């Protein structure tokens, strides 16, 4: 049986030309645009990821400090409760000086608790603020990652639609990143 020979030289030349120039005659190719766009988006993603990690850590640290303050608040409450119990025990002794000292300690603990409670609430608010910043930046990172993936699909399939979709996702990520500075 005789094999039919198909002339593939011209097809191979077209494939090599497309591989070298991305199918573009003037050197401005989908591959080049996709590569540059992906690189820029990757830089923004890295910056956002770094900041998101930082603010996540700050939120955790502030929450730990808040928990410490609430523990301190509870300790003062226990001391106050013990003094109130002591007051009940000493009340039958008819010793006004001792009663006065115990009452002063109870008032002191109550006053200290108020200050501690304020600090604990401030720490909670700071933690929530840092967590909100982290979430905003994490959202930007997500959009940047989606953009890079969609641009890669566009380059592999040589479809401009995917390049535009990836650029759109990158733009949403950039908008989220920029809005972080105004919250």
C-alpha positions in Angstrom: 0.0 0.0 0.0 1.3 3.4 -1.0 1.2 6.2 1.6 0.0 9.5 0.5 2.5 12.2 1.3 0.9 15.5 2.6 3.0 18.6 2.1 3.4 20.0 5.7 6.3 22.4 5.2 4.1 25.4 4.9 2.0 24.4 7.9 5.1 23.9 10.0 6.4 27.3 9.0 3.1 28.9 10.1 3.3 27.0 13.4 6.9 28.1 14.0 6.0 31.7 13.1 3.0 31.7 15.4 5.1 30.2 18.2 7.8 32.8 17.9 5.5 35.8 17.3 2.3 34.8 19.0 0.4 34.9 15.7 1.1 38.6 15.3 2.7 40.3 12.4 3.9 43.4 14.2 5.3 41.8 17.3 2.4 42.9 19.6 1.0 39.6 20.5 -1.6 38.2 22.8 1.2 36.2 24.5 3.3 39.4 25.2 0.3 41.3 26.5 -0.8 38.4 28.6 2.7 38.0 30.1 3.1 41.7 30.9 -0.4 42.0 32.3 0.1 38.8 34.4 3.4 40.1 35.8 1.8 43.4 36.8 -1.1 41.7 38.4 1.2 39.3 40.2 3.1 42.3 41.7 -0.2 43.8 43.1 -1.2 40.3 44.4 2.1 39.9 46.2 1.8 43.4 47.8 -1.8 42.7 48.8 -1.0 39.3 50.2 1.8 40.7 52.3 -0.4 43.5 53.7 -3.3 41.0 54.3 -1.1 38.8 56.3 0.2 41.7 58.3 -3.3 42.9 59.2 -4.4 39.4 60.0 -1.6 39.1 62.5 -2.4 42.5 63.9 -6.0 41.5 64.4 -5.0 38.4 66.2 -2.6 40.3 68.5 -5.2 42.9 69.4 -7.7 40.1 70.1 -5.2 38.4 72.4 -4.6 41.7 74.2 -8.4 42.1 74.6 -8.7 38.6 76.0 -5.9 39.4 78.4 -7.7 42.5 79.6 -11.0 40.6 80.0 -9.1 38.0 82.1 -7.7 40.8 84.2 -11.3 42.2 84.5 -12.5 38.8 85.7 -9.7 38.6 88.3 -10.7 42.0 89.7 -14.3 40.8 89.8 -13.3 37.7 91.7 -11.3 39.8 94.2 -14.3 42.1 94.6 -16.6 39.1 95.2 -14.2 37.7 97.8 -14.1 41.1 99.6 -17.9 41.1 99.5 -18.0 37.7 101.1 -15.5 38.9 103.7 -17.7 41.9 104.3 -20.6 39.6 105.1 -18.4 37.6 107.5 -16.9 40.7 109.3 -20.3 42.4 109.5 -21.2 40.5 112.7 -18.0 41.5 114.4 -19.0 45.2 114.9 -15.6 46.5 113.7 -16.4 49.7 111.7 -12.7 50.3 110.8 -12.4 46.8 109.2 -15.7 47.2 107.4 -14.6 50.5 105.9 -11.3 49.0 104.6 -13.1 46.1 103.0 -15.7 48.6 101.4 -12.8 50.7 100.1 -11.2 47.6 98.5 -14.5 46.7 96.9 -14.9 50.2 95.4 -11.3 50.1 94.3 -11.8 46.8 92.4 -15.0 48.1 90.8 -13.3 51.3 89.6 -10.3 49.3 88.2 -12.8 47.0 86.4 -14.3 50.0 84.6 -10.9 51.1 83.3 -10.0 47.6 82.3 -13.3 47.1 80.5 -12.6 50.3 78.4 -9.2 49.0 77.4 -10.6 45.6 76.5 -13.3 47.1 74.3 -10.7 49.3 72.6 -8.6 46.3 71.8 -11.6 44.5 70.4 -12.4 47.4 68.2 -8.8 47.6 66.9 -8.9 43.8 66.2 -12.2 44.2 64.2 -10.6 47.1 62.2 -7.5 45.1 61.4 -9.7 42.1 60.5 -11.8 44.3 58.1 -8.6 45.5 56.4 -7.3 42.0 56.1 -10.6 40.9 54.5 -10.5 43.8 52.0 -7.0 42.9 51.0 -7.6 39.2 50.8 -10.5 39.9 48.5 -8.2 41.9 46.2 -5.7 39.0 46.2 -8.4 36.6 45.2 -9.4 38.8 42.2 -5.8 39.1 41.2 -5.3 35.4 41.3 -8.4 34.8 39.3 -7.2 37.4 36.8 -3.8 35.7 36.4 -5.5 32.3 35.8 -8.0 33.7 33.3 -5.2 35.5 31.4 -3.2 32.3 31.3 -6.3 30.6 29.8 -6.5 33.4 27.2 -2.9 33.0 26.2 -3.1 29.2 26.0 -6.3 29.3 23.9 -5.4 32.5 22.1 -8.8 34.0 22.8 -8.9 37.7 23.5 -12.1 37.3 25.4 -10.3 35.6 28.2 -7.6 38.3 28.2 -10.3 40.9 28.6 -12.0 38.9 31.3 -8.7 38.5 33.2 -8.0 42.2 32.8 -11.5 42.9 34.2 -10.9 40.7 37.2 -7.6 42.4 37.8 -9.3 45.8 37.6 -11.8 44.7 40.3 -8.8 43.6 42.4 -7.1 46.9 41.9 -10.2 48.8 42.8 -10.5 46.7 46.0 -6.8 47.4 46.8 -7.1 51.1 46.2 -10.4 51.3 48.2 -8.4 49.9 51.1 -6.6 53.2 51.5 -9.9 55.0 51.9 -11.6 52.9 54.6 
